[in-house]
């Protein structure tokens, strides 16, 4: 029944798009663009701009000028330093109307600090007539911090799991058996190191990859785990528990798995499977994999589509392996796993909402911001999204999913012609892999323990990151030091505060 309702909602949205265009262009009963004051909006996304971004922005601004008498400028916060620059941009308060927001990207923290504008239902209904009705009441409930809505979530939470990619052509060339899980990578990495002098088995960078290389093995041997405060280290719970208890990454079964993973990565580092310049390297393994410089690429089943296409184009035969928990699951994303927030200092909040309504739900805007300019970056051929004649994936200046607009409505997209059978098969299995936990939407207010969390974060960067990279001489000794430093940071106080808030959240689920 829920599926039928969802399909009907999408169908109604598609029908409403015709009305939306009239609404936006002043041809219907809604907004008359000619009567709107011309404004220039500023937005912030994560990552880096594709090389073709200027062309897309020119097209976007042409459409926005005609439809809503405005233009937009977009800036990016890089993966390497968005954690520190995100709050600084908001604190500065200048030239910012909206910013990417998510439960894992400081949403809870910045909401309670007053960095975001509180949004009312009336404001959302009026300015986002396409998007607002597609979010169920439970989705809007997830956005609430202290009773107020501070972000607009995606209408289509990503159905994704972590994955790693390997070169199937090299695996077969060197007689390595099929690899079904992360812990089986060793012989493949050894074969690459021995026989491919121009390639690094694992090209790890200092951000995304640093955590993945370690946690991918830990996932196999630890109970299912989710961070209680996304982007805040150490405090976790079992998302499969009906009423979970918060603990740390270093205690109980999780602590045993942490030590195993540390020794596993150290073994790889000592054998030369991992690059020595981890903390200076800014090139993600996924990018190096596309270029034939790394034998493994880390990502997820959503953001790696372009990498898979480029690798296949180069004849690399990319093989896709899902990285799941020890129970074979991964937590399903909540609605607040991606969206945007209006900066509290925005001078044009209502116009921003109107613009984002079109970008998120109106097909011509949605396709533009996700796939680029039709005829230049993509074409529709045989009812699939394909590349124009003569354009290859590596030459596409605006690859799909690369711009940071991950919160648009993906349910309206046609399938991609570049999806290999292995990727199609993985997408078909995603539903069985995803575990829906209400605690995925948990929003912990960090203010009562912000000092302790800041200290713990500094300790983690100094003492845990070398363990993740495999660089410590003695893993057990390094973990003992890490644990003692965290105790000084008042771990117990943080655990007690998080559990108190988790119990309060649990009471709302009844």
C-alpha positions in Angstrom: 0.0 0.0 0.0 2.8 2.4 0.9 4.5 1.7 -2.4 1.3 2.5 -4.3 0.9 5.8 -2.3 4.5 6.7 -3.1 4.1 6.0 -6.9 0.9 8.1 -6.9 2.8 10.9 -5.1 5.5 10.9 -7.7 3.0 10.8 -10.6 1.2 13.8 -9.1 4.5 15.6 -8.8 5.2 14.9 -12.5 1.8 16.3 -13.4 2.4 19.3 -11.1 5.6 20.1 -12.9 3.7 21.6 -15.8 1.9 23.8 -13.3 5.3 24.5 -11.6 6.7 25.9 -14.8 3.7 28.1 -15.3 3.9 29.1 -11.6 7.6 29.9 -11.9 7.3 31.8 -15.2 4.4 33.9 -14.1 2.1 32.3 -16.6 -0.2 30.7 -14.0 -2.0 32.0 -11.0 1.2 31.8 -8.8 4.2 34.1 -8.8 4.7 36.6 -11.6 8.5 36.8 -12.1 8.2 40.3 -13.5 6.9 41.5 -10.1 9.7 39.9 -8.1 12.7 42.0 -7.1 15.8 40.7 -8.7 18.2 39.0 -6.2 21.4 37.0 -6.3 21.6 33.9 -4.1 24.6 32.2 -2.6 24.8 28.5 -1.8 27.4 26.1 -0.4 27.9 22.4 -1.3 30.5 19.8 -0.3 33.3 18.4 -2.4 34.6 20.2 -5.5 33.0 21.7 -8.6 33.2 19.6 -11.8 35.1 21.4 -14.5 31.9 21.9 -16.4 30.2 23.7 -13.6 30.4 27.2 -15.2 28.3 25.9 -18.1 25.7 24.4 -15.8 25.5 27.5 -13.7 25.1 29.7 -16.9 22.1 27.5 -17.9 20.7 27.4 -14.4 20.9 31.2 -14.1 19.2 31.7 -17.5 16.3 29.5 -16.3 16.1 31.2 -12.8 16.2 34.7 -14.3 13.2 33.8 -16.5 11.3 31.9 -13.9 12.0 33.6 -10.6 14.0 36.8 -11.5 17.1 35.7 -9.6 20.5 34.2 -10.1 22.7 31.9 -8.0 26.3 31.5 -7.1 27.6 28.2 -5.6 30.8 27.7 -3.6 32.3 24.4 -2.4 33.8 23.2 0.9 36.3 20.5 0.2 36.2 17.0 1.7 39.6 17.6 3.3 38.5 20.6 5.4 34.7 21.0 5.3 34.5 19.9 9.0 36.4 23.0 10.1 35.2 25.5 7.4 31.5 24.6 7.6 30.9 26.4 10.9 33.2 29.2 9.9 31.2 30.0 6.8 28.0 30.1 8.8 29.5 32.1 11.6 30.8 34.7 9.1 27.2 35.2 7.9 28.1 37.0 4.7 27.2 35.9 1.1 25.3 32.8 2.2 21.7 31.9 1.7 21.7 28.1 1.9 24.2 25.3 2.6 24.2 21.5 2.3 22.9 19.9 5.5 22.7 16.4 6.7 22.6 14.4 10.0 26.2 13.5 9.3 27.2 17.0 8.4 26.8 19.1 11.6 23.0 19.5 11.2 22.2 19.0 14.9 25.2 21.0 16.1 24.6 24.0 13.9 20.8 24.0 14.5 21.2 24.4 18.2 23.9 27.1 17.7 21.4 29.2 15.8 23.2 29.0 12.5 20.1 28.0 10.5 16.8 29.7 10.0 13.8 27.9 11.6 11.3 27.0 8.9 7.5 26.9 9.4 5.1 24.5 7.7 3.3 27.6 6.3 6.5 28.9 4.8 7.4 25.5 3.3 4.0 24.9 1.8 3.8 28.3 0.2 7.3 28.4 -1.3 7.9 24.7 -2.0 4.6 23.4 -3.4 6.3 20.6 -5.3 8.6 19.3 -2.6 6.7 19.8 0.6 4.0 17.2 0.0 6.5 14.5 -1.0 8.0 14.4 2.5 5.9 12.3 4.9 5.1 13.6 8.4 7.8 11.2 9.7 10.3 12.8 7.4 9.6 16.3 8.6 9.6 15.0 12.2 13.2 13.8 11.6 14.3 17.4 10.8 13.1 18.8 14.1 15.6 20.0 16.6 14.0 21.2 19.8 10.7 21.2 18.1 11.7 23.3 15.0 12.5 22.5 11.4 15.9 23.8 10.3 16.5 21.9 7.1 14.7 20.7 4.0 15.4 17.0 3.5 15.5 15.1 0.2 12.3 13.4 -1.0 14.3 10.4 -2.0 16.8 9.2 0.7 19.6 7.4 -1.0 19.4 3.6 -1.2 23.1 2.9 -0.9 25.7 0.8 0.9 29.5 1.1 1.1 31.3 -0.6 -1.6 34.9 -1.1 -2.9 35.9 -1.6 -6.5 38.7 -3.8 -7.7 40.1 -4.5 -11.2 38.5 -7.7 -12.3 40.9 -7.9 -15.2 43.9 -7.9 -12.9 42.3 -10.4 -10.5 41.7 -12.8 -13.3 45.1 -12.1 -14.9 46.9 -13.2 -11.7 44.7 -16.1 -10.9 43.1 -14.6 -7.8 39.8 -16.3 -6.8 36.6 -14.3 -6.7 36.6 -11.7 -3.9 33.4 -11.6 -2.0 34.4 -9.6 1.1 37.1 -7.1 2.2 39.2 -9.5 4.3 39.9 -11.5 1.1 41.7 -8.7 -0.6 45.2 -9.6 0.5 46.3 -11.9 -2.3 45.0 -9.5 -4.9 46.9 -6.6 -3.3 50.1 -8.7 -3.2 49.7 -9.6 -6.9 49.3 -6.0 -7.8 52.3 -4.9 -5.7 54.5 -7.6 -7.3 53.4 -7.3 -10.9 52.2 -3.7 -11.5 55.1 -1.3 -10.6 53.2 1.7 -11.8 50.2 1.1 -9.6 49.6 1.5 -5.8 47.5 -1.3 -4.4 45.6 1.1 -2.2 46.0 4.9 -2.7 44.5 6.2 0.6 43.8 9.9 1.1 43.6 11.7 4.4 39.8 12.0 4.6 37.2 9.6 3.3 39.6 6.7 2.6 41.4 6.9 5.9 38.3 5.9 7.8 37.1 3.4 5.1 40.3 1.3 4.8 40.1 0.6 8.6 36.3 0.4 9.1 35.7 -1.9 6.1 37.5 -4.7 7.9 36.0 -3.8 11.3 32.5 -4.0 9.8 33.1 -7.7 9.0 34.0 -8.6 12.6 32.1 -6.2 14.8 28.4 -6.1 15.7 26.4 -3.6 13.6 27.3 -0.1 14.5 26.2 3.5 14.0 27.6 6.7 15.4 25.4 8.4 17.9 26.7 11.8 16.8 27.7 11.8 13.1 31.2 13.3 12.6 31.8 13.0 16.4 34.2 10.1 17.0 34.0 7.1 19.3 30.4 7.0 20.5 28.3 4.3 18.9 25.4 1.9 19.2 24.0 -1.2 17.6 21.4 0.0 15.1 19.7 -3.4 15.0 18.8 -3.3 18.7 15.3 -2.3 19.4 16.4 0.0 22.3 20.2 0.4 21.9 22.7 1.5 24.5 25.5 3.8 23.6 29.1 2.6 24.0 32.5 3.4 22.6 34.5 2.0 19.7 37.1 0.7 22.2 34.8 -1.2 24.6 33.4 -4.8 24.6 33.0 -6.6 21.2 33.6 -3.3 19.4 36.9 -2.9 21.1 38.0 -6.4 20.1 37.0 -5.6 16.5 38.9 -2.3 16.7 42.1 -4.1 17.7 41.7 -6.7 14.9 41.1 -4.0 12.3 44.1 -2.0 13.5 46.4 -5.0 13.1 44.9 -5.9 9.8 45.6 -2.5 8.3 49.1 -2.4 9.9 49.9 -5.6 8.1 48.9 -4.1 4.8 50.9 -1.0 5.5 54.0 -2.9 6.5 53.7 -5.0 3.3 53.6 -1.9 1.2 50.0 -2.2 0.0 49.2 1.3 1.3 50.8 4.6 0.1 53.2 6.2 2.6 51.9 9.8 2.0 48.4 9.2 3.5 48.2 12.4 5.5 49.5 14.6 2.6 47.5 12.9 -0.1 44.3 14.6 -1.3 43.5 12.3 -4.2 40.7 9.8 -3.3 41.3 6.2 -4.1 38.2 6.3 -6.3 39.8 8.9 -8.5 43.1 7.1 -8.6 41.2 3.9 -9.5 39.7 5.6 -12.5 43.1 6.7 -13.7 44.6 3.2 -13.4 46.9 4.3 -10.5 45.2 2.4 -7.6 43.9 -1.2 -7.6 41.1 -0.4 -5.2 38.5 2.4 -5.1 36.4 3.1 -2.0 32.9 4.7 -2.1 29.3 3.8 -2.0 26.8 2.3 -4.5 25.4 5.8 -5.3 28.5 8.0 -5.6 30.6 5.5 -7.5 28.5 5.4 -10.7 30.9 7.6 -12.6 33.9 5.7 -11.4 32.4 2.4 -12.6 31.6 3.9 -16.0 35.1 5.4 -16.4 36.8 2.3 -15.3 34.7 0.1 -17.7 35.5 2.6 -20.5 39.2 2.1 -19.9 38.7 -1.7 -20.1 39.4 -2.3 -16.4 36.5 -4.6 -15.7 35.4 -3.1 -12.4 34.1 -5.6 -9.9 31.8 -4.3 -7.1 31.9 -5.7 -3.6 29.5 -4.5 -0.9 30.9 -3.8 2.5 28.3 -4.7 5.1 28.2 -5.4 8.8 28.9 -8.8 10.4 25.2 -9.5 10.0 25.1 -8.6 6.3 23.2 -5.3 6.8 23.8 -1.6 6.5 21.6 1.1 8.1 19.1 2.7 5.6 19.4 6.4 5.2 16.9 8.7 7.0 15.3 11.6 5.1 17.8 13.9 6.8 20.8 12.2 5.3 20.8 14.9 2.7 19.2 18.2 2.1 19.9 21.9 2.7 19.4 24.5 5.4 18.7 28.2 5.1 21.4 30.3 6.8 20.0 32.4 9.7 21.6 35.4 8.0 20.0 34.9 4.6 18.5 38.0 3.1 16.3 36.0 0.8 14.9 32.9 2.5 11.6 32.6 0.6 13.2 33.1 -2.8 15.8 30.5 -1.9 13.1 28.0 -1.0 11.3 28.7 -4.3 14.5 28.1 -6.3 15.3 24.9 -4.4 11.8 23.6 -4.9 12.4 23.7 -8.7 16.0 22.2 -8.4 14.8 19.4 -6.2 11.6 18.4 -8.0 11.0 20.0 -11.4 12.5 17.6 -14.0 14.3 20.0 -16.2 16.0 21.6 -13.2 16.7 18.2 -11.6 18.3 16.7 -14.6 20.4 19.9 -15.2 21.9 19.9 -11.7 22.4 16.2 -11.5 23.4 15.2 -15.1 24.3 18.5 -16.8 23.2 20.1 -20.1 21.2 17.7 -22.3 23.0 17.1 -25.6 26.3 18.1 -24.1 26.7 16.1 -20.9 24.0 13.5 -21.5 21.3 12.3 -23.9 18.2 10.2 -23.5 18.6 7.2 -25.8 16.5 4.0 -25.7 14.8 5.3 -22.6 18.1 5.4 -20.8 20.5 8.2 -19.8 23.5 7.9 -22.1 26.5 10.0 -23.3 26.2 12.0 -26.5 27.9 10.5 -29.6 31.6 11.0 -29.4 31.8 11.8 -25.6 33.5 9.4 -23.3 33.0 9.2 -19.5 36.5 10.5 -18.8 35.9 13.6 -21.0 32.5 14.4 -19.5 33.0 17.7 -17.8 29.9 17.2 -15.5 29.7 13.5 -14.4 26.4 12.3 -12.8 26.3 12.7 -9.0 29.5 14.7 -9.0 28.3 18.2 -8.3 27.0 17.8 -4.7 23.3 18.1 -5.5 22.7 14.7 -3.9 19.4 15.7 -2.5 17.4 16.1 -5.7 14.6 13.7 -6.6 16.2 10.6 -8.0 13.0 8.7 -8.5 12.3 10.7 -11.7 15.6 9.7 -13.3 15.7 7.1 -16.1 18.3 4.2 -15.7 21.8 4.9 -17.0 23.1 3.1 -20.0 26.5 2.8 -18.4 25.4 0.6 -15.6 27.1 -2.8 -16.0 25.3 -6.0 -15.1 27.1 -6.2 -11.8 25.8 -2.7 -10.8 22.3 -3.5 -11.8 22.5 -6.7 -9.8 23.7 -4.8 -6.7 20.9 -2.3 -7.0 18.5 -5.2 -7.1 19.8 -6.5 -3.8 20.0 -3.2 -1.9 16.6 -3.5 -0.3 17.5 -6.8 1.3 20.8 -5.2 2.6 19.3 -2.1 4.2 18.2 -2.2 7.8 15.6 0.4 8.7 16.2 1.7 12.2 14.3 4.7 13.7 17.5 5.6 15.4 19.0 6.6 12.1 17.1 9.9 12.6 18.5 10.4 16.1 19.6 14.0 16.6 21.8 14.3 19.7 22.3 17.9 21.0 26.0 18.1 21.7 25.9 21.4 23.6 25.9 19.9 27.1 29.2 18.0 26.3 30.7 20.2 23.6 33.9 20.8 25.5 34.4 17.1 26.1 33.5 16.3 22.5 36.0 18.8 21.2 38.8 17.3 23.4 37.9 13.8 22.3 38.0 14.9 18.7 41.5 16.3 19.1 42.6 13.1 20.9 41.1 11.0 18.1 42.9 12.9 15.3 46.3 12.6 17.1 46.1 9.1 18.3 43.5 7.1 16.3 44.3 8.3 12.8 47.7 6.7 12.7 46.1 3.4 13.7 43.7 3.8 10.8 46.6 4.4 8.4 48.5 1.3 9.8 51.5 3.5 10.8 51.8 2.7 14.5 54.6 0.3 15.5 52.5 -1.5 18.1 48.7 -1.5 17.7 47.8 -2.7 21.2 50.1 0.0 22.8 48.6 2.6 20.5 45.1 1.6 21.5 46.0 1.7 25.2 47.3 5.2 24.8 44.2 6.3 22.8 41.9 4.9 25.5 43.8 6.6 28.4 43.7 9.9 26.6 39.9 9.6 26.0 39.3 8.8 29.7 41.1 12.1 30.5 38.6 13.8 28.0 35.8 12.6 30.3 34.4 9.9 28.2 32.0 8.8 30.9 30.2 12.2 31.0 29.7 12.1 27.2 28.3 8.6 27.3 25.9 9.5 30.1 24.6 12.5 28.2 24.1 10.7 24.9 22.3 7.8 26.6 20.0 10.3 28.4 19.0 11.8 25.0 18.7 8.4 23.4 16.3 7.3 26.0 14.2 10.5 25.5 14.2 9.8 21.8 13.1 6.2 22.4 10.1 7.5 24.4 8.9 9.4 21.3 8.9 6.2 19.3 6.2 4.6 21.3 
